[in-house]
């Protein structure tokens, strides 16, 4: 069974350089690129006007973003290896995390917004308490030392997953601060990991061009999703956990049915590699579900599911 999604809007030249990251909140679609700025686009109204922007100290650009679930903070990771945190209430800098010994790469907030976790070039994970004025390191999770490219927190707060340059894929237990599973199946770089909304499944993808879905409880591989012809750079579950959307270096977006374990929609509107894709926050609203994508063509694209009628 196929699903129909259509492009509702696109913001061309949203940034002057490749758009490497996108996150969504109820009010905004937030983007970041090599131009060192974070831009906030109206998520609710047609046209998706630029609401405001933040000029960050990451002079060589930003490649990863994460927004806290309560939408109070956004974290940005620069190519300089540091992390900056910004208030979404007034756009002011909250704090900066940097270390001469560490180069950070990917970040994620805990589901309650109290903690920020990051992995980086050494492959290990650092966790900070961000409830105060300054982040306080409160956890350290060790891997086998290969660079970490992606990270996610489970929605129940129990697990952190990381994907690595050498194909390593790990699940950590946040209660014991220990490695729970080292997952098999990837011999090439893992560039995207995401827990399902109920925290029962973990999806991972990267240079193998395949999405692999695992059971968090048993660590067993449940199914694969194959169809992209080049690296998968990003993936995200919809709110109900029924679908996964992926963005690829092959310039396409694909929507996959978890129940059917097959592709149910393909979008090929991009003029370049797709670096990041996220479902929009439509749960609890009258809007149909949809997603946004960004990439090397410097454009933000909005998609929405076609409803009956």
Secondary structure as GFF3:
##gff-version 3
##sequence-region A 1 309
A	DSSP	beta_strand	5	11	.	.	.	ID=ss1
A	DSSP	beta_strand	19	24	.	.	.	ID=ss2
A	DSSP	beta_strand	28	33	.	.	.	ID=ss3
A	DSSP	beta_strand	37	42	.	.	.	ID=ss4
A	DSSP	beta_strand	50	55	.	.	.	ID=ss5
A	DSSP	beta_strand	62	67	.	.	.	ID=ss6
A	DSSP	beta_strand	73	78	.	.	.	ID=ss7
A	DSSP	beta_strand	83	87	.	.	.	ID=ss8
A	DSSP	beta_strand	93	97	.	.	.	ID=ss9
A	DSSP	beta_strand	104	109	.	.	.	ID=ss10
A	DSSP	beta_strand	115	120	.	.	.	ID=ss11
A	DSSP	beta_strand	125	129	.	.	.	ID=ss12
A	DSSP	beta_strand	136	141	.	.	.	ID=ss13
A	DSSP	beta_strand	148	153	.	.	.	ID=ss14
A	DSSP	beta_strand	159	164	.	.	.	ID=ss15
A	DSSP	beta_strand	169	173	.	.	.	ID=ss16
A	DSSP	beta_strand	178	182	.	.	.	ID=ss17
A	DSSP	beta_strand	190	195	.	.	.	ID=ss18
A	DSSP	beta_strand	201	206	.	.	.	ID=ss19
A	DSSP	beta_strand	210	215	.	.	.	ID=ss20
A	DSSP	beta_strand	221	226	.	.	.	ID=ss21
A	DSSP	beta_strand	232	237	.	.	.	ID=ss22
A	DSSP	beta_strand	243	248	.	.	.	ID=ss23
A	DSSP	beta_strand	253	257	.	.	.	ID=ss24
A	DSSP	beta_strand	262	267	.	.	.	ID=ss25
A	DSSP	beta_strand	274	279	.	.	.	ID=ss26
A	DSSP	beta_strand	290	295	.	.	.	ID=ss27
A	DSSP	beta_strand	300	305	.	.	.	ID=ss28
###
